[in-house]
Amino acid sequence: MPAINESQPKARQTHPLRQAAIVLYATLAILWLAIPQSVSNWSRDYLPDFVQPATKPITETVERFANATGIPHAYEYAHALFQSATKP
């Protein structure tokens, strides 16, 4: 039994902003893996030309990894299933 003067361990403080940022970035990462060409297309269309050489290897690596794992195929299947279930 702890003595009265001993301090109790503090409960871990929650940081709602940090938790929201983690959820947001995790969602973006999952979407990037599910639809890898979207980021490649976005970076090619909207980023300035001088940034392209730095971003192209990253987007190509993620696209290759996603295609090797088959994640985009699972997304396409789920998307088609959703479309067929919601169309009249």
N, C-alpha and C positions, 0 to 999 in steps of 0.2 A: 504494500500500500504506500503510495507516495506521500511524502511529508507535505504539510500544508503550504510551506514556503516554496516548494519545488514548482517550477512552471510546467504546465502541461504543454505537450507539443501542439503547435498551432495547426489548425486545419488548413489544408492546402487551399490557397486562394484561387478562385476561378477568375479567368480573364476572358470575358465574353468576346472581346475583339480578336484575341488570339485564336480562340476556338472557331470563330466565324471565318477567319483567314485560312485556317487549316482546312476547313470544310470547303471553302471556295477554291483553294488551290488544288485540293485533291479531286474535286469535281472537274476542274479544268484539265488536270492530268488524265483522268479517265476518259474524258471526251476526246482529248488529243490522241489517246491510244485507240479509241473506238473509230474515230474519223480522222486518221492521220493526214490525209491530203488537205483537210481544211486549213490547217495551220501553214502548210507549205504554200497553198494558194493565197492565203491571206498575207503571208510575209512577202511573197513575190509581188502581189498587187499593191500593197500599202506601205511597205517599208522603203525608205530611200535607197537608191542604188548603192551608195557606199556601205550600207549595212548588209547587203545581200551576201557578200563573201563570208561574213561571220555567221550568219544564220543558216545558210544553205546546208552545211555539213550536219548541223544539229537537227534540222527538220528531216533531212534524208535518213539520218540514223534512227530517229524515232519512227519514221514511216517504215523502214526495213524491219525494226523490231516488232512493230505492231502487226505487220503482214506475216512475219515469221511465226508469231504466236496465234494467229487466226482471230484476233479480237475483232477486226473489222467485219469478218464474216458473221460472227455472232451478232454484232450490231445490225448488220443488214437483214439477218433472219428475224431478229426481234422487231425491227422497223417494219418489215413486210407483214409480220404477224399482227402488229398493232394496226397497220393500215387496213388490213382485211377485216379486222374486228370492228373498226370504227366507221368504215364506209357502208352506206345503206345499200 
